[in-house]
């Protein structure tokens, strides 16, 4: 079963998933009864279970505890989809950490370190 199918079975509308070596992006449409925390818990739990069940990595796979979520307006959803689809090419040109730091600074986010 695919991560999108698992999400749908849990009532989560996961539109697209993509990532690169050390991170994953998900575009999720949430209803007013869902929380980001609940959605991330289900997506991360289901996908880790699937990865381990299918022995896709050495040892036991687990996600880090943290996640980063932002909302986007309907007017840029197609740009977000394209960004997620093109992660490999995108990160050949731009390091993820540099991009992450720029987004945090540009939008004035306050990031709490849970370590």
WOSUL-V698030 format. One record per backbone hydrogen bond with DSSP energy under -0.5 kcal/mol. CO is the residue of the C=O (numbers start at 1). NH is the residue of the N-H. If there is no record, write none. Layout:
# WOSUL-V698030
CO,NH  CO,NH
This chain:
# WOSUL-V698030
2,6  3,7  4,8  5,9  6,10  7,10  7,12  8,11  11,13  12,14  13,15  13,29  16,27  18,25  20,23  23,20  25,18  26,28  27,15  27,16  28,30  29,13  31,34  35,39  36,40  37,41  38,42  39,43  40,44  41,45  42,46  43,47  44,48  45,49  46,50  47,51  48,52  49,53  50,54  51,56  52,55  59,61  73,76  74,77  76,80  77,81  78,82  79,83  80,84  81,85  82,86  84,87  86,90  87,91  88,92  89,92  89,93  90,93  90,94  95,99  96,100  97,101  98,102  99,103  100,104  101,105  102,106  103,107  104,108  104,109  105,108  109,111  110,112  112,114
